[in-house]
Every structure is written in structure tokens, then in C-alpha cells.
Amino acid sequence: MIKIWGKLINNNKIIKDEVAISDIDGDYQENLKICITELCNRFDIPKPYWLPSNMDEFNKRGKTSFDEDNFIEELNFDKFTIEELEVEE
């Protein structure tokens, strides 16, 4: 199971935030993709492209930020951040 907190940030303020949970019988990456897709759908934003820097940051710290470099479309926010939360058993 994976739990991801997603935030849309504009002018250093959180304008939207949601938590997505996935518990499918897939691997960690599949669960992470499901959470990110769900958050993007809830926020009505396109899915970001993962750059090597995002992968490194997420693997080291359990969180990363996506900005205009991660999207093709024009954005109405400054950053989309995701952070893995601890799952209480």
C-alpha cells in the first residue's frame, strides 16, 4: 500500500491538496503511478513528466516537485508536489 499527498502550489501558497491511496497487487511503481494519476485527475491537471532529478529526489527523500519543466501545457500553478506518507497498519 502506498499513500501520496499531492499539493498544487501557487505564489508559495497551497491552493489545493489531496491524499491518494493505492493498494493493488502490483509493484511499488504501479501503485505510485495510480496515486499520481488520481491526484492529477482530482486537480484537473496533466500528468507530469519524470525527469532524472525528480527520480533521484523521490528515491532519496520520498518527495519531489514538478514545475513548468515537467509539463508541455501551460500551467495555472507554480508547482505540483508529491510526498509519500507513512501508512498506519
C-alpha positions in Angstrom: 0.0 0.0 0.0 1.2 3.5 -0.8 -0.2 6.9 0.4 0.8 10.0 -1.5 0.0 13.6 -0.5 -0.3 15.9 -3.5 -0.2 19.7 -3.4 -0.7 22.4 -6.0 1.3 25.5 -5.1 1.0 29.0 -6.5 2.9 32.0 -5.1 4.3 29.9 -2.3 0.7 29.0 -1.1 -1.0 25.7 -1.2 -4.1 26.2 -3.4 -5.2 22.5 -3.5 -4.2 19.4 -1.7 -5.4 15.8 -1.7 -4.2 12.4 -0.5 -4.4 9.4 -2.8 -4.0 5.7 -1.6 -3.3 2.7 -3.8 -3.3 -0.9 -2.7 -3.3 -3.0 -5.8 -1.4 -6.3 -6.3 1.2 -4.5 -8.4 4.7 -3.4 -7.5 5.6 -0.1 -5.9 5.9 1.8 -9.2 2.4 0.7 -10.3 0.9 1.9 -7.1 2.8 5.2 -7.3 1.6 5.8 -10.9 -2.0 5.1 -9.8 -1.7 7.7 -7.0 -0.2 10.3 -9.2 -2.8 9.7 -11.9 -5.6 10.0 -9.3 -4.2 13.3 -7.9 -3.8 14.8 -11.4 -7.4 13.8 -12.2 -8.7 15.4 -9.0 -6.7 18.6 -9.6 -7.6 18.5 -13.3 -4.0 18.9 -14.4 -2.0 16.9 -16.9 0.4 14.2 -15.7 3.9 15.4 -15.3 7.0 14.0 -17.0 9.5 12.5 -14.6 13.0 13.9 -15.0 16.1 12.2 -13.6 16.2 14.9 -10.9 12.7 14.0 -9.8 13.5 10.3 -9.7 16.6 11.0 -7.6 14.8 13.3 -5.2 11.9 11.0 -4.7 14.1 7.9 -4.1 16.2 9.8 -1.5 13.6 11.9 0.3 10.2 10.4 -0.5 9.0 13.6 -2.2 9.6 15.7 -5.3 8.2 18.8 -7.1 7.1 19.2 -10.7 7.2 22.6 -12.3 6.9 24.0 -15.9 9.9 21.9 -17.0 7.8 18.7 -16.3 4.8 19.7 -18.4 4.2 20.6 -22.0 1.0 22.5 -21.3 0.7 26.0 -19.9 0.1 25.8 -16.1 -2.1 27.9 -13.8 0.1 27.0 -10.8 3.8 27.1 -9.9 4.5 23.6 -8.6 2.9 20.2 -8.1 4.5 18.4 -5.3 4.1 14.8 -4.1 5.2 13.3 -0.8 4.9 9.8 0.4 3.1 9.5 3.8 3.5 6.7 6.3 0.8 4.1 6.1 -0.6 3.2 9.6 -1.1 -0.5 9.9 
